[in-house]
Amino acid sequence: MEMLIDGISPKEIAFLMKISNKTFYVHKNNLYRKLNIHSIQELFAQNPSKKQPVNNISEENPMIVTLYDDGNFGWKFKYNSLQPFYEEKIEAGDRFTVNLTFTSNVKINDLLVSLVDNTVKEDGYWTDLSGFLHFRCDVKPHIEYTDSFTLITTVSASSANPKANTLVIMANIDTEEQPVLTFTRFKIIQTFRDKKPLQNISKKNPMIIHSINAGLAGKKYLTYRCNLLPPFYGDKIKAGDDFTIHFTFTSNIKLNSLKCFFYDDLVEKGDALLDEGCYSLAILSEHYELMKNIKPNIEYKSKTSITASKTASTTRPKSNILVIVVYYEAPELLSLEFTRFDVNKVKK
């Protein structure tokens, strides 16, 4: 019953209980009959205290999370009862600062987190709202870790349904044993909400890019997709359009180079960045180099121009994306902080 109230899907509950989906529904129907209810909403109504968001997590009141085996996707846990997106709708442009302290029972090479909409399955699995962030690498068992990072959403949730506003924690596929994470701190604070394009980026309002994109984990490059920068937010990139980019940034680690290109995520179903068959169809421009031989903790300023070679398929934000590609050598957690990132369309 508690897993149903927590918003865990029937398939996941069946897996955790080591029973078949059919057996789960038999148990669920028996529970509903016993409680004289007919829906999950009625179950919530009978257990108001159970569906409140988890808060006041501490050493005395830890949050223990058991990740379950998700096959080729590694180990996963989904949570939709954490403030501040409990009973709220996540909007594109929201920023959430996450502060956490945890220990693991097993070795984990890579831990990731993302915000997803589990009710609209654009990619056949779920709709990604923020992009996966690698928040901790090389986790050793029974060692306490403290982390702080920012999640920036580029897609709005479809509704205020808890399943549409879900936090996902994942461990990479090469984790040999089932991970159990014990959090003595897990605090999420909404620091920014703006459904308009991201702008006025400055030292007081930086754009921070972490090690994002679970599919590219283990390779020597990472990608970050941004569809909330003017002037292509709410507009359509057209073949022949010219743009200038002024930027100022620092990196916490040494980088080989920083590149960018325009990309249409709606050209083909699936992830064109990972599927070579539709990769060329989704690319709207050449790869342009922003900077190379980047040293850590040094501020860089530069300007570049980029020309679109193809027209986006729609005016939707996911059709008009600027992708930033980071090439590096060291397998460390990456953090880029932009205090300026101005994209302007050249008038002809």
FIVEXTI-973440 format. One record per atom (N, C-alpha, C): x, y, z. Coordinates in steps of 0.2 Angstrom, whole numbers, padded with zeros to 4 digits, always signed. Layout:
N
XYZ;...
This chain:
348
+0004-0006+0000;+0000+0000+0000;+0004+0006+0000;+0010+0006+0004;+0014+0012+0005;+0017+0014-0002;+0019+0008-0006;+0022+0010-0012;+0018+0013-0017;+0011+0011-0017;+0006+0014-0021;+0005+0021-0020;+0005+0023-0013;+0004+0030-0011;+0010+0034-0013;+0016+0031-0013;+0022+0034-0015;+0023+0035-0022;+0018+0033-0026;+0018+0034-0034;+0022+0029-0038;+0025+0024-0034;+0028+0019-0038;+0024+0015-0043;+0026+0014-0049;+0022+0010-0054;+0020+0003-0052;+0015+0000-0055;+0014-0007-0054;+0019-0012-0056;+0022-0010-0061;+0028-0014-0064;+0034-0014-0059;+0035-0008-0056;+0041-0007-0052;+0039-0011-0045;+0033-0010-0043;+0031-0014-0036;+0032-0021-0037;+0029-0024-0043;+0030-0031-0044;+0037-0033-0044;+0041-0029-0047;+0048-0031-0047;+0051-0031-0040;+0050-0026-0036;+0052-0026-0030;+0050-0031-0025;+0044-0033-0026;+0040-0039-0022;+0042-0046-0025;+0045-0046-0031;+0047-0052-0034;+0041-0056-0036;+0036-0053-0038;+0030-0056-0041;+0028-0054-0048;+0024-0058-0051;+0022-0056-0058;+0017-0050-0058;+0016-0046-0064;+0012-0041-0064;+0005-0043-0063;+0003-0049-0065;-0004-0052-0064;-0005-0053-0056;+0000-0055-0053;-0001-0057-0046;-0002-0050-0042;+0002-0045-0044;+0002-0038-0041;-0006-0036-0042;-0009-0036-0047;-0015-0033-0048;-0021-0037-0044;-0019-0044-0043;-0024-0048-0038;-0023-0045-0031;-0017-0043-0029;-0016-0041-0022;-0019-0034-0022;-0018-0030-0027;-0021-0023-0027;-0028-0023-0027;-0032-0027-0031;-0039-0028-0031;-0041-0030-0024;-0038-0035-0021;-0040-0037-0014;-0039-0031-0009;-0034-0027-0010;-0033-0022-0005;-0039-0017-0006;-0040-0015-0012;-0046-0010-0013;-0052-0013-0011;-0054-0019-0011;-0060-0022-0009;-0060-0022-0001;-0054-0023+0002;-0054-0023+0009;-0055-0016+0012;-0052-0011+0008;-0053-0004+0011;-0060-0001+0008;-0063-0005+0004;-0069-0002+0001;-0068+0004-0003;-0063+0004-0008;-0061+0010-0012;-0061+0007-0019;-0060+0012-0024;-0060+0010-0031;-0055+0013-0035;-0051+0017-0032;-0046+0021-0036;-0040+0023-0031;-0034+0025-0034;-0028+0027-0030;-0030+0034-0027;-0034+0038-0030;-0036+0044-0027;-0040+0043-0020;-0044+0038-0020;-0048+0036-0014;-0043+0033-0008;-0038+0030-0011;-0032+0027-0006;-0029+0033-0003;-0027+0038-0007;-0024+0044-0005;-0028+0048+0001;-0035+0048-0001;-0039+0052+0004;-0040+0048+0011;-0039+0041+0011;-0039+0038+0017;-0033+0038+0021;-0027+0040+0017;-0021+0040+0020;-0017+0047+0019;-0020+0053+0021;-0017+0059+0020;-0010+0060+0023;-0009+0057+0028;-0002+0058+0031;+0003+0055+0027;+0001+0049+0024;+0006+0045+0020;+0008+0049+0014;+0004+0053+0011;+0006+0056+0004;+0009+0063+0005;+0011+0065+0011;+0014+0071+0012;+0022+0071+0009;+0024+0076+0007;+0031+0076+0004;+0036+0074+0010;+0041+0071+0008;+0047+0069+0013;+0051+0075+0015;+0051+0077+0021;+0055+0082+0023;+0059+0081+0030;+0062+0086+0033;+0066+0085+0039;+0070+0078+0039;+0073+0077+0033;+0078+0071+0033;+0084+0073+0037;+0087+0069+0041;+0092+0070+0045;+0095+0063+0047;+0101+0064+0052;+0104+0057+0054;+0099+0053+0058;+0095+0057+0062;+0090+0053+0066;+0084+0051+0062;+0083+0054+0056;+0077+0052+0052;+0080+0052+0044;+0084+0047+0043;+0087+0046+0036;+0081+0044+0031;+0083+0045+0025;+0079+0043+0019;+0083+0037+0016;+0080+0031+0016;+0084+0025+0014;+0081+0024+0007;+0085+0024+0002;+0083+0023-0005;+0086+0016-0008;+0082+0012-0010;+0084+0005-0013;+0083+0006-0021;+0088+0006-0025;+0088+0006-0032;+0086-0001-0034;+0082-0001-0039;+0080-0008-0042;+0083-0008-0049;+0084-0015-0051;+0087-0016-0057;+0083-0015-0063;+0085-0010-0067;+0082-0008-0073;+0085-0011-0080;+0088-0016-0079;+0090-0020-0085;+0096-0016-0089;+0095-0014-0095;+0101-0011-0099;+0102-0003-0096;+0097-0001-0092;+0098+0006-0090;+0101+0007-0083;+0103+0001-0080;+0107+0001-0074;+0102+0000-0068;+0103+0004-0063;+0099+0004-0057;+0095+0010-0056;+0089+0010-0054;+0085+0016-0054;+0080+0017-0048;+0079+0023-0046;+0074+0024-0041;+0070+0031-0043;+0064+0030-0042;+0059+0036-0044;+0056+0039-0038;+0056+0045-0037;+0053+0048-0031;+0049+0055-0033;+0043+0055-0031;+0038+0061-0033;+0035+0064-0026;+0038+0063-0021;+0035+0066-0014;+0041+0070-0011;+0045+0073-0015;+0050+0078-0012;+0048+0085-0014;+0049+0089-0009;+0047+0097-0010;+0053+0099-0015;+0052+0104-0019;+0046+0108-0019;+0042+0107-0025;+0043+0101-0029;+0039+0099-0034;+0033+0094-0033;+0032+0093-0026;+0026+0089-0024;+0020+0093-0025;+0015+0090-0029;+0009+0094-0030;+0010+0100-0034;+0015+0101-0037;+0017+0107-0041;+0019+0104-0048;+0018+0109-0053;+0020+0107-0060;+0026+0110-0062;+0031+0106-0064;+0038+0109-0066;+0037+0112-0072;+0040+0118-0073;+0040+0122-0079;+0046+0122-0082;+0047+0123-0089;+0053+0124-0092;+0056+0131-0090;+0062+0130-0088;+0066+0136-0086;+0067+0136-0078;+0063+0131-0075;+0064+0131-0067;+0071+0129-0066;+0074+0131-0060;+0080+0129-0057;+0079+0127-0050;+0082+0121-0049;+0082+0118-0042;+0089+0117-0040;+0090+0119-0034;+0097+0118-0031;+0096+0112-0026;+0100+0107-0027;+0100+0101-0023;+0106+0100-0018;+0104+0099-0012;+0110+0098-0007;+0109+0092-0004;+0114+0087-0004;+0112+0081-0001;+0119+0078+0002;+0118+0073+0007;+0123+0070+0011;+0121+0062+0011;+0125+0058+0009;+0123+0051+0008;+0129+0046+0009;+0127+0040+0010;+0132+0034+0010;+0129+0029+0006;+0133+0024+0003;+0131+0019-0001;+0133+0012+0002;+0130+0007+0001;+0132+0001+0003;+0136-0003-0001;+0137-0001-0008;+0141-0004-0013;+0145+0001-0017;+0150-0001-0021;+0154+0003-0025;+0149+0005-0031;+0149+0012-0033;+0146+0014-0039;+0150+0019-0043;+0151+0017-0049;+0156+0021-0053;+0153+0028-0055;+0146+0028-0055;+0143+0035-0058;+0136+0035-0055;+0134+0040-0052;+0127+0042-0049;+0124+0048-0053;+0118+0047-0055;+0115+0052-0059;+0108+0054-0057;+0106+0060-0058;+0099+0062-0056;+0096+0066-0062;+0089+0066-0062;+0086+0069-0067;+0079+0071-0065;+0075+0076-0068;+0068+0077-0067;+0065+0074-0073;+0059+0070-0072;+0056+0067-0078;+0048+0067-0077;+0045+0067-0083;+0038+0066-0083;+0036+0059-0085;+0034+0055-0080;+0033+0048-0081;+0026+0046-0084;+0022+0051-0086;+0016+0050-0089;+0015+0051-0096;+0020+0055-0099;+0021+0056-0106;+0027+0053-0108;+0027+0048-0112;+0033+0044-0114;+0035+0046-0121;+0038+0051-0122;+0040+0054-0129;+0045+0049-0132;+0049+0046-0128;+0055+0042-0130;+0053+0035-0129;+0047+0033-0128;+0045+0026-0126;+0046+0024-0119;+0049+0028-0115;+0051+0027-0108;+0048+0032-0103;+0050+0038-0104;+0048+0044-0101;+0050+0050-0104;+0047+0056-0102;+0050+0062-0105;+0054+0066-0100;+0060+0067-0103;+0066+0070-0099;+0064+0077-0098;+0064+0080-0092;+0063+0087-0091;+0069+0091-0090;+0074+0088-0087;+0080+0092-0086;+0087+0089-0089;+0087+0083-0091;+0093+0080-0093;+0097+0077-0087;+0100+0072-0088;+0103+0068-0083;+0110+0072-0081;+0111+0072-0074;+0116+0076-0071;+0120+0070-0068;+0127+0070-0069;+0131+0065-0066;+0134+0069-0059;+0131+0068-0054;+0132+0072-0048;+0138+0069-0043;+0140+0062-0044;+0145+0059-0040;+0148+0053-0044;+0155+0053-0045;+0158+0048-0048;+0162+0044-0043;+0164+0038-0044;+0168+0034-0040;+0166+0034-0032;+0160+0031-0031;+0157+0031-0025;+0159+0025-0021;+0162+0025-0015;+0165+0020-0012;+0160+0018-0006;+0159+0011-0005;+0155+0009+0001;+0156+0012+0007;+0151+0014+0011;+0151+0016+0018;+0155+0022+0019;+0156+0026+0014;+0159+0033+0014;+0154+0038+0014;+0154+0043+0018;+0149+0049+0018;+0151+0054+0012;+0147+0056+0008;+0148+0061+0003;+0143+0066+0004;+0145+0072+0002;+0141+0078+0002;+0141+0082-0004;+0136+0083-0008;+0136+0086-0014;+0131+0092-0014;+0132+0097-0019;+0127+0102-0020;+0127+0103-0028;+0122+0104-0031;+0121+0105-0038;+0115+0108-0040;+0114+0110-0047;+0108+0113-0049;+0105+0109-0055;+0099+0108-0055;+0095+0105-0060;+0091+0111-0064;+0092+0111-0070;+0089+0116-0074;+0084+0113-0079;+0078+0114-0079;+0073+0111-0084;+0072+0114-0090;+0072+0111-0096;+0071+0114-0102;+0064+0111-0105;+0060+0107-0102;+0054+0105-0104;+0049+0105-0098;+0043+0107-0099;+0038+0107-0094;+0034+0101-0093;+0032+0099-0087;+0028+0093-0085;+0022+0094-0088;+0018+0088-0090;+0012+0089-0093;+0006+0090-0089;+0007+0089-0082;+0002+0091-0077;+0005+0091-0070;+0001+0093-0065;+0003+0093-0058;+0003+0086-0055;+0001+0081-0059;+0001+0074-0057;+0008+0072-0054;+0009+0069-0048;+0015+0068-0045;+0020+0064-0050;+0017+0059-0054;+0021+0055-0058;+0024+0059-0064;+0020+0065-0065;+0023+0069-0071;+0028+0074-0068;+0030+0074-0062;+0035+0078-0058;+0039+0074-0054;+0043+0070-0057;+0047+0064-0053;+0054+0065-0053;+0057+0064-0048;+0065+0064-0047;+0067+0057-0048;+0072+0056-0053;+0075+0049-0054;+0082+0049-0052;+0084+0044-0048;+0091+0043-0046;+0093+0037-0049;+0099+0037-0053;+0101+0031-0056;+0109+0029-0055;+0110+0023-0055;+0117+0021-0054;+0119+0017-0061;+0125+0018-0063;+0126+0015-0070;+0126+0008-0070;+0126+0005-0076;+0124-0002-0077;+0130-0007-0074;+0136-0004-0074;+0141-0009-0071;+0142-0009-0064;+0137-0006-0060;+0136-0007-0053;+0134-0015-0052;+0139-0018-0048;+0138-0026-0048;+0132-0028-0043;+0131-0024-0038;+0126-0026-0033;+0121-0021-0032;+0115-0023-0029;+0110-0018-0029;+0112-0012-0024;+0111-0006-0026;+0113-0001-0022;+0108+0001-0017;+0110+0003-0011;+0105+0006-0006;+0108+0012-0003;+0105+0018-0005;+0108+0024-0003;+0104+0027+0004;+0108+0029+0009;+0106+0032+0015;+0107+0039+0015;+0102+0043+0014;+0102+0050+0014;+0101+0053+0021;+0106+0057+0024;+0104+0061+0030;+0103+0068+0029;+0104+0070+0022;+0101+0076+0020;+0099+0076+0013;+0094+0078+0011;+0091+0078+0004;+0086+0084+0004;+0089+0090+0002;+0085+0096+0002;+0085+0099-0005;+0079+0100-0008;+0078+0103-0015;+0075+0110-0014;+0078+0115-0017;+0076+0122-0016;+0075+0125-0023;+0069+0127-0025;+0068+0130-0031;+0071+0137-0031;+0076+0139-0035;+0079+0145-0035;+0077+0150-0041;+0074+0147-0046;+0072+0151-0051;+0067+0148-0055;+0062+0153-0057;+0056+0150-0061;+0055+0156-0067;+0056+0154-0073;+0054+0159-0078;+0053+0155-0084;+0047+0155-0087;+0045+0152-0093;+0047+0155-0099;+0050+0161-0098;+0053+0165-0104;+0060+0162-0105;+0063+0164-0111;+0070+0162-0112;+0075+0164-0107;+0080+0159-0106;+0085+0161-0101;+0089+0167-0103;+0090+0172-0100;+0093+0178-0102;+0096+0182-0096;+0100+0187-0097;+0103+0191-0091;+0107+0186-0087;+0111+0182-0091;+0116+0178-0087;+0122+0182-0085;+0123+0181-0079;+0129+0186-0076;+0132+0182-0070;+0136+0185-0066;+0140+0182-0061;+0135+0181-0055;+0129+0185-0055;+0124+0184-0050;+0119+0179-0052;+0119+0178-0059;+0114+0173-0061;+0117+0169-0067;+0122+0165-0065;+0126+0161-0070;+0122+0155-0073;+0124+0153-0078;+0121+0147-0081;+0127+0141-0080;+0125+0136-0076;+0129+0131-0074;+0128+0125-0078;+0133+0122-0081;+0132+0116-0085;+0136+0110-0081;+0133+0105-0079;+0136+0099-0076;+0137+0094-0081;+0140+0088-0078;+0141+0082-0083;+0134+0079-0084;+0131+0081-0090;+0125+0079-0092;+0125+0074-0097;+0120+0069-0098;+0119+0065-0103;+0121+0058-0101;+0117+0054-0098;+0118+0047-0096;+0121+0043-0101;+0118+0043-0107;+0120+0039-0113;+0127+0040-0115;+0130+0045-0114;+0137+0046-0116;+0142+0045-0110;+0140+0042-0104;+0144+0041-0099;+0150+0036-0101;+0156+0038-0099;+0161+0033-0100;+0165+0036-0106;+0162+0040-0110;+0166+0043-0116;+0169+0049-0114;+0174+0052-0119;+0177+0058-0117;+0174+0064-0120;+0168+0064-0120;+0164+0070-0122;+0157+0070-0119;+0155+0076-0117;+0148+0076-0114;+0144+0082-0118;+0138+0081-0118;+0134+0086-0121;+0129+0089-0117;+0127+0096-0118;+0122+0099-0115;+0117+0103-0120;+0111+0101-0119;+0106+0104-0124;+0102+0110-0121;+0102+0116-0124;+0099+0122-0122;+0094+0124-0127;+0088+0124-0125;+0082+0127-0130;+0079+0133-0126;+0082+0136-0121;+0079+0142-0118;+0083+0148-0118;+0087+0148-0124;+0091+0154-0125;+0088+0158-0131;+0087+0165-0130;+0085+0169-0136;+0091+0169-0141;+0090+0169-0147;+0083+0171-0150;+0079+0166-0153;+0081+0159-0152;+0078+0154-0156;+0073+0151-0151;+0072+0153-0145;+0066+0151-0141;+0060+0154-0144;+0055+0149-0145;+0048+0151-0148;+0049+0153-0155;+0054+0152-0158;+0055+0153-0165;+0058+0147-0169;+0059+0148-0175;+0061+0142-0179;+0067+0144-0183;+0073+0140-0182;+0079+0140-0185;+0078+0139-0192;+0081+0143-0197;+0080+0142-0204;+0087+0142-0207;+0087+0138-0213;+0093+0137-0216;+0096+0144-0218;+0102+0145-0217;+0105+0152-0219;+0105+0157-0214;+0102+0156-0208;+0102+0160-0202;+0109+0160-0199;+0111+0167-0198;+0117+0168-0195;+0116+0170-0187;+0120+0167-0183;+0120+0169-0176;+0127+0171-0173;+0128+0175-0168;+0134+0177-0165;+0133+0175-0158;+0138+0172-0155;+0138+0170-0148;+0144+0173-0144;+0142+0177-0139;+0147+0180-0134;+0147+0176-0128;+0153+0174-0125;+0152+0170-0119;+0158+0171-0115;+0157+0170-0108;+0162+0170-0103;+0161+0164-0098;+0166+0161-0097;+0165+0155-0093;+0172+0152-0089;+0171+0148-0084;+0176+0145-0081;+0175+0137-0081;+0180+0133-0081;+0179+0126-0080;+0183+0123-0074;+0180+0118-0070;+0183+0116-0064;+0189+0111-0066;+0189+0108-0072;+0194+0103-0075;+0197+0105-0081;+0202+0102-0083;+0205+0104-0090;+0201+0101-0095;+0200+0105-0101;+0196+0103-0106;+0200+0103-0113;+0199+0098-0117;+0202+0099-0124;+0199+0104-0128;+0192+0104-0128;+0189+0109-0132;+0182+0110-0131;+0179+0115-0133;+0172+0116-0132;+0169+0118-0139;+0163+0114-0141;+0160+0116-0147;+0153+0116-0147;+0150+0118-0152;+0142+0119-0152;+0139+0118-0159;+0133+0116-0159;+0129+0116-0165;+0122+0116-0164;+0118+0117-0169;+0111+0117-0169;+0108+0110-0170;+0103+0109-0167;+0100+0102-0167;+0093+0102-0166;+0090+0097-0170;+0082+0096-0170;+0081+0089-0166;+0078+0089-0160;+0077+0083-0157;+0070+0080-0159;+0066+0083-0163;+0060+0080-0166;+0060+0077-0173;+0066+0077-0176;+0066+0075-0183;+0065+0067-0183;+0067+0063-0178;+0066+0056-0178;+0064+0054-0171;+0060+0049-0170;+0059+0046-0163;+0065+0043-0161;+0066+0044-0154;+0072+0041-0151;+0077+0047-0150;+0083+0045-0148;+0088+0050-0147;+0093+0050-0152;+0093+0055-0157;+0097+0056-0162;+0104+0057-0161;+0105+0060-0155;+0112+0061-0153;+0116+0054-0152;+0112+0049-0150;+0115+0042-0149;+0113+0037-0154;+0109+0039-0159;+0107+0034-0164;+0110+0037-0171;+0115+0034-0173;+0119+0036-0179;+0114+0036-0185;+0109+0032-0185;+0105+0032-0191;+0101+0038-0192;+0099+0042-0187;+0096+0048-0188;+0100+0054-0186;+0106+0053-0184;+0110+0059-0182;+0111+0064-0187;+0112+0062-0193;+0113+0068-0199;+0107+0071-0200;+0101+0068-0199;+0095+0071-0201;+0093+0077-0195;+0096+0076-0189;+0094+0080-0184;+0099+0086-0183;+0105+0086-0186;+0109+0091-0186;+0108+0097-0190;+0107+0103-0188;+0105+0109-0192;+0111+0113-0194;+0117+0112-0191;+0123+0116-0193;+0129+0112-0192;+0135+0115-0194;+0141+0111-0193;+0143+0112-0186;+0148+0108-0184;+0151+0109-0177;+0155+0115-0177;+0154+0120-0173;+0158+0126-0172;+0162+0126-0166;+0169+0127-0166;+0173+0127-0160;+0173+0134-0156;+0171+0133-0150;+0170+0139-0146;+0177+0141-0143;+0181+0136-0140;+0187+0137-0137;+0191+0130-0136;+0197+0130-0136;+0201+0124-0135;+0207+0125-0130;+0210+0119-0128;+0215+0119-0123;+0213+0124-0117;+0208+0122-0114;+0205+0125-0108;+0208+0123-0101;+0211+0128-0098;+0214+0126-0091;+0209+0127-0085;+0209+0123-0080;+0204+0124-0075;+0205+0130-0071;+0199+0133-0069;+0198+0139-0064;+0201+0145-0067;+0201+0146-0074;+0203+0152-0077;+0197+0154-0081;+0196+0161-0081;+0190+0164-0084;+0192+0165-0092;+0188+0163-0096;+0189+0163-0103;+0183+0168-0106;+0185+0172-0111;+0180+0176-0114;+0181+0175-0122;+0176+0175-0126;+0177+0174-0133;+0170+0175-0137;+0171+0175-0143;+0165+0176-0148;+0166+0172-0154;+0160+0169-0156;+0160+0165-0162;+0154+0166-0166;+0154+0164-0172;+0148+0164-0176;+0146+0157-0178;+0139+0156-0179;+0137+0150-0181;+0131+0151-0187;+0131+0147-0192;+0126+0147-0197;+0122+0141-0198;+0116+0141-0198;+0112+0135-0199;+0112+0133-0206;+0113+0127-0207;+0113+0124-0214;+0106+0120-0216;+0102+0119-0211;+0095+0116-0212;+0090+0120-0208;+0084+0119-0210;+0078+0122-0206;+0075+0117-0201;+0074+0119-0195;+0070+0115-0190;+0064+0113-0192;+0062+0107-0190;+0055+0104-0192;+0049+0108-0189;+0050+0111-0183;+0044+0114-0180;+0047+0120-0176;+0042+0124-0173;+0044+0130-0169;+0045+0128-0162;+0043+0122-0160;+0044+0119-0153;+0051+0120-0151;+0052+0121-0144;+0059+0122-0142;+0063+0116-0143;+0060+0110-0143;+0064+0104-0144;+0067+0103-0151;+0064+0107-0156;+0066+0107-0163;+0072+0112-0164;+0073+0117-0159;+0077+0122-0160;+0082+0123-0154;+0087+0118-0154;+0091+0117-0148;+0099+0119-0150;+0102+0123-0146;+0109+0124-0146;+0112+0118-0142;+0116+0114-0145;+0120+0109-0141;+0127+0111-0140;+0129+0111-0133;+0136+0112-0132;+0140+0106-0130;+0145+0104-0134;+0149+0098-0133;+0156+0100-0130;+0157+0096-0124;+0163+0097-0120;+0167+0091-0121;+0174+0092-0124;+0178+0086-0124;+0184+0087-0119;+0185+0081-0116;+0190+0081-0110;+0193+0075-0109;+0198+0074-0105;+0202+0068-0104;+0201+0065-0097;+0201+0069-0092;+0201+0066-0085;+0194+0064-0084;+0193+0058-0081;+0186+0056-0079;+0183+0059-0073;+0183+0066-0073;+0181+0069-0067;+0174+0072-0068;+0171+0074-0062;+0164+0077-0062;+0165+0084-0065;+0162+0086-0071;+0163+0092-0074;+0158+0097-0072;+0160+0104-0071;+0156+0109-0070;+0158+0115-0074;+0154+0118-0078;+0156+0124-0082;+0151+0130-0079;+0154+0135-0078;+0150+0141-0076;+0150+0147-0080;+0145+0148-0084;+0145+0154-0089;+0142+0160-0085;+0146+0165-0085;+0143+0172-0082;+0141+0176-0088;+0142+0174-0094;+0139+0177-0100;+0138+0172-0106;+0132+0172-0109;+0131+0168-0114;+0125+0171-0119;+0127+0175-0123;+0123+0179-0127;+0123+0176-0134;+0117+0174-0136;+0116+0172-0143;+0111+0177-0147;+0114+0180-0152;+0110+0185-0156;+0110+0183-0163;+0104+0184-0166;+0103+0183-0173;+0105+0189-0177;+0109+0187-0182;+0112+0193-0187;+0107+0195-0192;+0105+0201-0191;+0100+0204-0196;+0103+0205-0203;+0099+0203-0208;+0102+0203-0215;+0098+0209-0219;
